[in-house]
Amino acid sequence: GRPGAVALEVANQGRYEAQTPETLLQDQLGWKLPVSHLVWWIRGLPAPDSKSSVTLDGDSRLASLEQDGWQVEYLSYVEQNGYWLPERVKLHGQDLDVTLVIKDWQPRKLGQ
């Protein structure tokens, strides 16, 4: 996607477009999922554009957060290159529960 437009191509079904990823998922799958927040949540951070409530674990890592009606639980972390990164993340929404399992972190190089 690009600002103001995102597309989904499904084999033998066509191309679907919307202004936001949230709208596209809602229209095509019936899911209300804050996709724009996932880029932050997956890194163990609250999204910066709205208020959140956070709880830290004994190692000062994010244990859970609540934001925009979603509860996010950080079930496990993995150490990679000296950084502790989320490995299993559970999202609880009003009508949807999602568990994300990150198998391989590939950090960007500086300047990318």
C-alpha positions in Angstrom: 0.0 0.0 0.0 0.8 3.7 0.0 -0.6 6.6 1.9 -4.3 6.7 1.3 -4.5 3.4 -0.6 -4.0 -0.3 0.1 -4.7 -3.2 -2.1 -5.3 -7.0 -1.7 -5.0 -9.3 -4.6 -6.6 -12.7 -4.3 -5.9 -15.5 -6.8 -9.0 -16.1 -9.1 -11.0 -13.5 -7.2 -9.5 -10.1 -8.2 -8.1 -7.0 -6.6 -9.7 -5.2 -3.7 -8.7 -1.6 -2.6 -9.4 0.6 0.3 -8.0 3.8 1.9 -6.7 2.0 5.0 -5.6 -1.6 5.9 -8.2 -1.6 8.6 -11.0 -0.8 6.1 -9.7 -3.5 3.7 -9.8 -6.2 6.4 -13.2 -5.1 7.7 -14.7 -5.0 4.1 -13.2 -8.3 2.9 -12.9 -10.5 6.1 -15.2 -8.8 8.6 -12.3 -8.3 11.0 -11.9 -5.2 13.0 -8.1 -5.2 13.5 -6.0 -2.1 14.1 -3.3 -3.0 11.5 -1.7 0.4 11.8 -0.9 -0.3 15.4 0.6 -3.7 14.7 3.9 -2.2 13.5 4.3 -0.8 17.0 2.8 -3.6 19.1 4.9 -6.2 17.4 8.0 -4.4 18.6 6.8 -4.3 22.2 5.7 -0.6 22.0 2.4 1.2 22.3 1.3 3.0 19.1 2.2 6.7 19.5 -1.0 8.2 18.2 -3.4 7.3 21.1 -3.4 6.8 24.8 -2.4 3.5 26.3 -2.0 1.7 29.6 1.1 -0.5 30.0 2.3 -3.1 32.4 6.0 -4.2 32.6 7.4 -7.6 33.6 10.2 -8.2 36.1 12.8 -7.4 33.4 11.2 -4.1 32.5 9.8 -5.4 29.2 6.3 -4.8 28.1 4.0 -7.5 29.6 0.7 -6.1 28.5 -0.8 -3.0 27.1 -4.3 -1.7 26.5 -5.0 0.7 23.6 -8.0 1.7 21.6 -10.1 -1.1 23.0 -7.5 -3.8 22.5 -5.6 -5.8 25.1 -2.2 -6.9 24.0 -0.3 -9.6 26.0 3.4 -10.3 25.5 3.6 -14.1 26.2 7.3 -14.5 25.5 10.4 -12.7 24.3 13.5 -13.9 22.4 17.0 -12.4 22.6 18.5 -11.4 19.3 21.8 -9.5 18.8 21.6 -8.3 22.4 18.0 -7.1 22.2 14.9 -8.8 23.7 12.2 -8.9 21.1 8.6 -10.2 21.3 8.2 -13.8 20.2 4.5 -14.5 21.1 1.9 -11.8 21.2 -1.8 -12.2 21.9 -4.3 -9.6 20.8 -7.8 -9.5 22.4 -10.4 -7.3 20.7 -14.1 -7.0 21.1 -14.9 -9.7 18.6 -11.5 -11.0 17.6 -8.6 -12.8 19.2 -5.3 -13.1 17.4 -2.0 -14.8 18.4 1.1 -13.7 16.6 4.2 -15.9 16.6 7.4 -14.2 15.3 9.8 -16.9 14.0 12.6 -14.7 12.6 13.4 -11.1 13.4 15.4 -9.3 10.7 16.3 -5.8 11.9 16.9 -3.1 9.4 20.3 -1.7 8.9 20.9 1.9 9.8 19.8 4.3 7.1 17.1 2.0 5.7 
